[in-house]
Amino acid sequence: MQDMSRIIHRDLRAPPPVAVRAKGLWIEDDQGRRYADACGGAAVSCLGHAHPALVAAVRDQVGRLDYVHTGFFSNRPAEELARVMLTDAPAGLSHIYFVSGGSEAIEASLKIARQYFVERGEPGRTRFIARRQSYHGNTLGALSVGGNMARRALYDPILIPASLVEPCFAYRFKREDETEEEYGARAAASLEAEILRHPPGTVAAFLAETVVGATAGSVPPVPGYFRRIREICDRHGVLLILDEVMSGMGRCGTLHACTAEGIVPDILVVAKGLGAGVQPIGAMLVSEAIVDAIRDGSGAFQHGHTYLSHPVACAAALAVQRELREGGLLERVAPMGAVLADLLTERFGNHPHVGDIRGRGLFWSIELVADRATREPFDPARKLHARVREAAMARGLLVYPMGGTIDGRRGDHVTLAPPFTVTEEELAMIVERLGDAVEAALEA
């Protein structure tokens, strides 16, 4: 009999299967079962598993230089990755800060925003504003500015004060008498109202996911929304921080999701697809104005972690970025995403319990509803999203489901985020298995 696991798993009552190998789209467990990884873990494995260029890069770097502390040295993989990332970054983003994941990158963005205003002589800017039905990470600072109510609940008493305003979620919150542009203007106006609710000069930054990830299910903004957000932030001297941990690095069809919105943030946060899961890495891209204020002031960003600019992580990420840019993978995302959208529409477009099919690039979700006409969600006690996950795994498919889509309690959605290497045949198989899993979950 197998020994009981001593790991604090996500569910202490039901330890997960043990994965032993993976290649391309597929993961195999220790019982020989194979699973099509249609969500990349959590939109992470954008190049599939065991990509030979990434394996070679990690092996080579470990043999050259495994670790150095940034208090003593920089390293070549980090310097080259910075050069590559900033060569085609949105205009005005001039420097980058490499950490170990998305939550760390969000924490760094909060801290550098605070320090920027102190260096400028505006120490009163301490308030951060984000949106309901958002998610920015699981550390305390990141949770404080996140709008995922379920994940916040236990820790609310120890979170820092922050404000949450309206999301941009047209399927759920656009009125019938509004155009998308009118709805976008109304949603953006909630930010300005919240800024004005506080004394002048006290709001530091507004954080938003360019395309909302796990909490609401790949929700793209309506046209013009982010241009209005950018104008509001500029008018009030507030920094704009865009969280593209899930939606960035090609996932939505452009290298940076904000490119499609025609705006540039002051701080851009990326992670998951940056290193494709081969090594833990995240990054914060920062505007020249912020870096100049610190360089000309105290001279140092008052922050740090042990594994900043980790050589092996940066070498892996550098290999990922070269594959995206030089290997033609980024150019595959939009056309393959169109194939996935068509397949989802064909399978679920008239389904009585699928209210919305939404997404961009290779980042798509279906929202499950009890009544398609009224958009009434299923009873949360049913935990339909979890049932879909279980039914999908039983059919050899990994998807990324979530409950609380609407308000943190009600609503169910299922997200797909397959690798950029996925084929049309694999997409057809994924949608077929998902359809079977949804039917099984609804019948259970």
C-alpha positions as CSV (number, residue, x, y, z in Angstrom):
1,M,0.0,0.0,0.0
2,Q,1.3,3.4,-1.0
3,D,2.4,5.6,1.9
4,M,0.2,8.6,2.8
5,S,1.4,11.8,1.2
6,R,3.0,14.3,3.7
7,I,2.4,17.2,1.3
8,I,-0.2,19.8,2.2
9,H,-2.2,19.3,-1.0
10,R,-4.9,21.7,-2.1
11,D,-7.5,19.2,-0.9
12,L,-6.2,17.4,2.2
13,R,-9.1,14.9,1.9
14,A,-8.4,13.9,-1.7
15,P,-4.7,13.8,-2.7
16,P,-4.3,14.2,-6.5
17,P,-2.8,11.6,-8.8
18,V,0.9,11.6,-9.2
19,A,2.2,12.8,-12.5
20,V,5.4,11.1,-13.7
21,R,6.0,12.4,-17.3
22,A,4.7,14.8,-19.8
23,K,5.3,15.6,-23.5
24,G,3.5,18.0,-25.8
25,L,-0.1,18.2,-24.9
26,W,-0.1,15.1,-22.7
27,I,0.6,14.3,-19.0
28,E,0.8,10.8,-17.7
29,D,0.3,9.7,-14.1
30,D,1.9,6.8,-12.2
31,Q,-1.0,4.5,-13.1
32,G,-0.4,5.0,-16.8
33,R,-3.4,7.2,-17.4
34,R,-2.9,10.0,-19.9
35,Y,-4.5,13.5,-19.8
36,A,-4.8,16.1,-22.5
37,D,-3.6,19.3,-20.8
38,A,-6.1,21.7,-22.3
39,C,-5.5,24.5,-19.7
40,G,-1.7,24.4,-19.4
41,G,-2.1,24.0,-15.6
42,A,-3.3,27.6,-15.3
43,A,-2.5,29.1,-18.7
44,V,1.2,28.3,-18.0
45,S,2.5,25.6,-20.4
46,C,2.2,27.7,-23.5
47,L,4.8,25.6,-25.5
48,G,3.5,22.3,-24.3
49,H,5.5,19.9,-22.1
50,A,9.1,18.9,-22.5
51,H,9.8,21.2,-25.4
52,P,13.3,20.2,-26.6
53,A,14.6,23.8,-26.8
54,L,13.6,24.6,-23.3
55,V,15.0,21.3,-21.9
56,A,18.3,22.0,-23.6
57,A,18.4,25.6,-22.3
58,V,17.8,24.5,-18.7
59,R,20.4,21.7,-18.8
60,D,23.0,24.0,-20.4
61,Q,22.5,26.8,-17.8
62,V,22.6,24.5,-14.8
63,G,26.0,23.3,-16.0
64,R,27.3,26.9,-16.5
65,L,25.8,28.9,-13.6
66,D,23.1,27.6,-11.4
67,Y,22.6,30.5,-8.9
68,V,24.0,33.8,-7.9
69,H,22.5,36.4,-5.5
70,T,21.7,39.8,-7.1
71,G,23.3,41.5,-4.2
72,F,26.6,40.4,-5.7
73,F,26.2,39.7,-9.4
74,S,24.0,40.1,-12.4
75,N,24.0,37.2,-14.9
76,R,24.0,36.9,-18.7
77,P,20.6,35.0,-19.1
78,A,18.9,37.8,-17.1
79,E,20.6,40.6,-19.0
80,E,19.7,39.0,-22.4
81,L,16.1,38.2,-21.3
82,A,15.7,41.9,-20.3
83,R,17.0,43.1,-23.6
84,V,14.7,40.7,-25.5
85,M,11.6,41.6,-23.4
86,L,12.1,45.3,-23.7
87,T,12.9,45.4,-27.4
88,D,9.3,44.8,-28.2
89,A,7.6,46.0,-25.0
90,P,5.0,48.7,-25.1
91,A,6.5,52.1,-25.7
92,G,7.8,53.8,-22.5
93,L,8.4,50.6,-20.5
94,S,12.2,50.7,-20.1
95,H,13.2,48.4,-17.3
96,I,12.3,45.0,-16.0
97,Y,12.4,43.2,-12.6
98,F,12.5,39.4,-12.6
99,V,10.9,37.5,-9.7
100,S,9.6,33.9,-9.2
101,G,6.0,34.3,-10.2
102,G,2.9,36.4,-10.6
103,S,2.1,37.1,-7.0
104,E,5.7,38.3,-6.4
105,A,5.5,40.5,-9.4
106,I,2.3,42.1,-8.2
107,E,3.8,42.7,-4.8
108,A,6.8,44.4,-6.5
109,S,4.4,46.6,-8.5
110,L,2.6,47.8,-5.4
111,K,5.9,48.5,-3.7
112,I,7.5,50.3,-6.6
113,A,4.3,52.4,-7.1
114,R,4.5,53.5,-3.4
115,Q,8.2,54.3,-3.6
116,Y,7.7,56.2,-6.8
117,F,5.3,58.6,-5.1
118,V,7.5,59.0,-2.0
119,E,10.5,59.8,-4.2
120,R,8.3,62.4,-6.0
121,G,7.3,64.1,-2.7
122,E,3.8,62.6,-2.7
123,P,3.9,60.3,0.3
124,G,0.1,60.6,0.8
125,R,-0.6,58.4,-2.2
126,T,-1.3,55.1,-0.4
127,R,-4.6,53.9,-1.8
128,F,-4.8,51.2,-4.4
129,I,-7.9,50.5,-6.5
130,A,-8.8,47.3,-8.4
131,R,-11.9,45.7,-9.7
132,R,-14.4,43.2,-8.4
133,Q,-14.2,39.7,-9.9
134,S,-10.5,40.1,-10.4
135,Y,-7.5,38.1,-9.2
136,H,-4.0,39.4,-8.7
137,G,-2.3,36.7,-6.6
138,N,-2.3,34.9,-3.3
139,T,0.2,36.8,-1.2
140,L,-1.4,39.2,1.3
141,G,-0.6,42.4,-0.8
142,A,-1.9,40.8,-4.0
143,L,-5.0,39.5,-2.2
144,S,-5.7,42.9,-0.8
145,V,-6.0,44.4,-4.3
146,G,-7.8,41.3,-5.7
147,G,-11.6,41.0,-6.2
148,N,-11.9,37.2,-5.8
149,M,-14.1,37.2,-2.7
150,A,-13.7,33.4,-2.0
151,R,-10.0,33.6,-1.8
152,R,-10.0,36.8,0.2
153,A,-12.6,35.8,2.8
154,L,-10.4,34.0,5.3
155,Y,-7.8,36.7,5.3
156,D,-9.9,39.8,5.1
157,P,-9.0,40.9,8.7
158,I,-5.3,41.1,7.8
159,L,-5.4,42.6,4.3
160,I,-4.4,46.1,3.6
161,P,-7.2,48.6,2.8
162,A,-7.9,48.9,-0.9
163,S,-10.9,49.8,-3.1
164,L,-12.8,47.6,-5.6
165,V,-14.8,49.1,-8.4
166,E,-17.0,47.8,-11.2
167,P,-15.5,45.1,-13.5
168,C,-15.8,45.3,-17.3
169,F,-17.9,42.2,-17.8
170,A,-20.4,42.8,-20.6
171,Y,-22.2,39.4,-20.5
172,R,-23.2,39.9,-16.9
173,F,-23.3,43.7,-16.4
174,K,-24.1,45.5,-19.7
175,R,-27.7,46.7,-19.8
176,E,-29.8,45.8,-22.8
177,D,-30.2,49.5,-23.7
178,E,-26.5,50.1,-23.8
179,T,-24.0,49.7,-26.6
180,E,-20.7,48.1,-25.7
181,E,-19.0,51.5,-25.8
182,E,-21.6,53.1,-23.5
183,Y,-21.2,50.2,-21.1
184,G,-17.4,50.6,-21.2
185,A,-17.8,54.3,-20.4
186,R,-20.1,53.5,-17.4
187,A,-17.7,50.8,-16.1
188,A,-14.7,53.1,-16.4
189,A,-16.6,55.9,-14.7
190,S,-16.8,53.8,-11.5
191,L,-13.0,54.2,-11.3
192,E,-13.1,58.0,-11.5
193,A,-15.9,58.1,-8.9
194,E,-13.8,56.1,-6.5
195,I,-10.8,58.3,-7.1
196,L,-12.9,61.4,-6.3
197,R,-14.3,59.7,-3.2
198,H,-10.9,59.9,-1.6
199,P,-9.0,63.1,-0.7
200,P,-6.9,64.5,-3.6
201,G,-3.5,63.1,-3.9
202,T,-4.2,59.9,-2.0
203,V,-4.7,57.3,-4.7
204,A,-1.5,55.6,-6.0
205,A,-2.6,53.2,-8.6
206,F,-5.3,51.3,-10.4
207,L,-4.8,47.6,-11.1
208,A,-6.6,45.5,-13.7
209,E,-6.3,42.3,-15.7
210,T,-6.3,43.3,-19.4
211,V,-8.3,40.1,-20.1
212,V,-9.7,38.8,-16.8
213,G,-8.4,35.4,-16.0
214,A,-9.5,32.7,-13.5
215,T,-12.0,34.5,-11.4
216,A,-14.5,35.4,-14.2
217,G,-13.2,33.3,-17.1
218,S,-11.2,35.0,-19.9
219,V,-13.4,38.1,-20.0
220,P,-12.1,40.6,-22.7
221,P,-12.8,44.3,-22.2
222,V,-15.3,46.1,-24.4
223,P,-13.9,48.5,-27.1
224,G,-12.7,51.8,-25.7
225,Y,-12.8,50.8,-22.0
226,F,-9.1,50.8,-21.4
227,R,-8.6,54.0,-23.3
228,R,-11.0,55.7,-20.9
229,I,-9.2,54.1,-18.0
230,R,-5.9,55.4,-19.2
231,E,-7.4,58.9,-19.6
232,I,-8.8,58.8,-16.0
233,C,-5.5,57.7,-14.5
234,D,-3.6,60.4,-16.3
235,R,-6.1,63.1,-15.3
236,H,-5.7,62.2,-11.6
237,G,-2.0,61.4,-11.6
238,V,-2.7,57.7,-10.8
239,L,-0.5,54.9,-12.1
240,L,-2.0,52.2,-14.2
241,I,-0.8,48.7,-13.5
242,L,-1.9,46.0,-15.9
243,D,-1.9,42.4,-14.8
244,E,-1.2,40.1,-17.7
245,V,0.0,37.1,-15.6
246,M,-2.5,34.9,-17.4
247,S,-3.4,36.9,-20.5
248,G,0.0,38.1,-21.6
249,M,3.1,36.7,-23.4
250,G,1.1,35.7,-26.5
251,R,-1.8,34.0,-24.8
252,C,-4.4,36.4,-26.3
253,G,-2.8,36.5,-29.8
254,T,-0.5,39.5,-29.3
255,L,2.7,39.4,-27.2
256,H,1.1,41.8,-24.7
257,A,-2.7,41.8,-24.4
258,C,-2.8,45.6,-23.9
259,T,-1.5,46.1,-27.5
260,A,-5.0,45.3,-28.7
261,E,-6.4,48.0,-26.5
262,G,-4.1,50.7,-27.9
263,I,-2.7,51.8,-24.5
264,V,0.5,51.5,-22.5
265,P,0.4,51.0,-18.7
266,D,2.9,52.5,-16.3
267,I,3.7,49.0,-15.0
268,L,3.0,45.7,-16.8
269,V,3.1,42.4,-14.9
270,V,3.7,39.1,-16.7
271,A,4.4,35.5,-15.5
272,K,2.9,32.2,-16.5
273,G,3.7,32.2,-20.2
274,L,7.0,34.0,-19.6
275,G,8.7,30.8,-18.7
276,A,6.1,28.3,-19.9
277,G,6.3,26.4,-16.5
278,V,9.8,25.1,-17.2
279,Q,11.0,27.2,-14.3
280,P,9.2,29.5,-11.9
281,I,9.5,33.1,-13.1
282,G,7.5,36.3,-13.3
283,A,8.4,39.9,-14.2
284,M,7.4,43.5,-13.7
285,L,8.0,45.9,-16.7
286,V,8.3,49.5,-15.5
287,S,8.1,52.9,-17.2
288,E,11.2,55.0,-17.6
289,A,9.5,57.8,-15.5
290,I,9.2,55.5,-12.5
291,V,12.8,54.3,-12.8
292,D,14.2,57.8,-13.3
293,A,12.4,59.1,-10.2
294,I,14.0,56.3,-8.0
295,R,17.4,56.6,-9.6
296,D,17.4,60.4,-9.2
297,G,16.1,60.1,-5.6
298,S,17.2,57.4,-3.2
299,G,18.9,55.4,-6.0
300,A,17.6,52.0,-5.1
301,F,14.3,50.1,-5.2
302,Q,13.6,49.1,-1.6
303,H,12.6,45.5,-2.2
304,G,14.1,42.2,-2.9
305,H,13.9,38.4,-2.9
306,T,16.5,35.6,-2.8
307,Y,15.7,34.3,-6.3
308,L,15.6,37.6,-8.2
309,S,16.8,37.2,-11.8
310,H,17.5,33.5,-11.2
311,P,20.0,32.4,-14.0
312,V,18.2,29.1,-14.8
313,A,14.8,30.6,-14.7
314,C,15.9,33.4,-17.0
315,A,17.6,31.0,-19.3
316,A,14.4,29.0,-19.6
317,A,12.3,32.1,-20.2
318,L,14.8,33.3,-22.8
319,A,14.4,30.1,-24.7
320,V,10.6,30.5,-24.5
321,Q,10.7,34.0,-25.8
322,R,13.0,33.0,-28.7
323,E,10.6,30.2,-29.7
324,L,7.7,32.6,-29.6
325,R,9.4,35.3,-31.6
326,E,11.6,33.3,-34.0
327,G,9.9,29.9,-34.0
328,G,6.6,31.2,-35.4
329,L,4.6,30.1,-32.4
330,L,3.2,33.6,-31.6
331,E,1.8,33.8,-35.1
332,R,-0.1,30.5,-34.6
333,V,-2.2,31.8,-31.6
334,A,-4.8,33.9,-33.4
335,P,-5.6,31.4,-36.2
336,M,-5.7,28.5,-33.8
337,G,-7.7,30.6,-31.4
338,A,-10.2,31.1,-34.2
339,V,-10.4,27.4,-34.8
340,L,-11.1,26.9,-31.1
341,A,-13.7,29.6,-31.0
342,D,-15.5,27.9,-34.0
343,L,-15.4,24.5,-32.3
344,L,-16.8,25.8,-29.1
345,T,-19.5,27.7,-30.9
346,E,-20.4,24.6,-32.9
347,R,-20.6,22.4,-29.8
348,F,-22.0,24.9,-27.3
349,G,-23.5,27.8,-29.3
350,N,-27.1,26.5,-28.9
351,H,-26.6,24.6,-25.6
352,P,-29.4,25.3,-23.2
353,H,-26.9,25.5,-20.3
354,V,-24.1,27.5,-21.9
355,G,-24.8,31.2,-21.6
356,D,-21.6,32.7,-22.9
357,I,-18.6,31.7,-25.0
358,R,-15.9,34.2,-24.6
359,G,-12.2,34.8,-24.9
360,R,-9.3,35.9,-27.2
361,G,-6.4,34.0,-28.8
362,L,-6.0,30.6,-27.1
363,F,-7.7,31.8,-23.9
364,W,-11.4,30.8,-23.9
365,S,-14.2,30.0,-21.4
366,I,-17.7,28.9,-21.4
367,E,-20.1,30.1,-18.7
368,L,-22.7,27.6,-17.5
369,V,-26.2,28.7,-16.7
370,A,-29.4,27.1,-15.4
371,D,-31.4,29.2,-17.8
372,R,-30.0,30.5,-21.0
373,A,-32.7,33.1,-21.6
374,T,-32.5,34.7,-18.1
375,R,-28.8,33.9,-17.5
376,E,-29.7,32.5,-14.1
377,P,-26.8,30.6,-12.7
378,F,-26.9,27.2,-11.1
379,D,-27.3,26.8,-7.4
380,P,-23.8,27.3,-6.0
381,A,-24.3,24.3,-3.7
382,R,-24.3,22.1,-6.8
383,K,-20.6,23.0,-7.5
384,L,-21.2,22.4,-11.1
385,H,-17.7,23.7,-12.1
386,A,-16.1,21.0,-9.9
387,R,-18.3,18.3,-11.3
388,V,-17.2,19.3,-14.8
389,R,-13.5,19.1,-13.7
390,E,-14.0,15.6,-12.3
391,A,-15.9,14.4,-15.4
392,A,-13.2,15.9,-17.7
393,M,-10.4,14.2,-15.8
394,A,-12.3,10.9,-16.0
395,R,-12.2,11.4,-19.7
396,G,-8.5,12.2,-19.8
397,L,-8.9,16.0,-20.1
398,L,-7.6,18.8,-17.9
399,V,-9.6,22.0,-17.8
400,Y,-9.6,25.0,-15.5
401,P,-13.0,25.5,-13.9
402,M,-14.1,28.1,-11.3
403,G,-17.2,29.0,-9.3
404,G,-18.3,32.4,-8.1
405,T,-18.1,33.8,-11.6
406,I,-20.6,36.6,-11.1
407,D,-20.0,37.8,-7.5
408,G,-17.7,35.4,-5.8
409,R,-20.5,33.0,-4.9
410,R,-22.8,32.5,-7.9
411,G,-21.8,31.3,-11.3
412,D,-19.7,28.6,-13.0
413,H,-17.3,28.7,-15.8
414,V,-14.7,26.5,-17.4
415,T,-11.5,27.8,-19.1
416,L,-9.4,26.4,-21.8
417,A,-5.8,27.6,-22.4
418,P,-4.1,25.0,-24.6
419,P,-0.4,25.3,-25.7
420,F,0.5,27.4,-28.8
421,T,1.7,24.2,-30.4
422,V,-1.8,22.6,-30.3
423,T,-3.1,21.2,-33.6
424,E,-6.6,21.4,-35.1
425,E,-7.1,17.7,-34.4
426,E,-6.2,18.1,-30.8
427,L,-8.5,21.1,-30.4
428,A,-11.4,19.0,-31.9
429,M,-10.6,16.3,-29.4
430,I,-10.5,18.8,-26.5
431,V,-13.9,20.3,-27.3
432,E,-15.4,16.8,-27.8
433,R,-14.2,15.6,-24.4
434,L,-15.3,18.9,-22.8
435,G,-18.8,18.5,-24.3
436,D,-19.0,15.0,-22.9
437,A,-17.8,16.1,-19.5
438,V,-20.4,19.0,-19.4
439,E,-23.2,16.6,-20.2
440,A,-22.0,14.1,-17.6
441,A,-21.8,16.8,-14.9
442,L,-25.2,18.2,-15.7
443,E,-26.7,14.7,-15.4
444,A,-25.0,13.9,-12.1
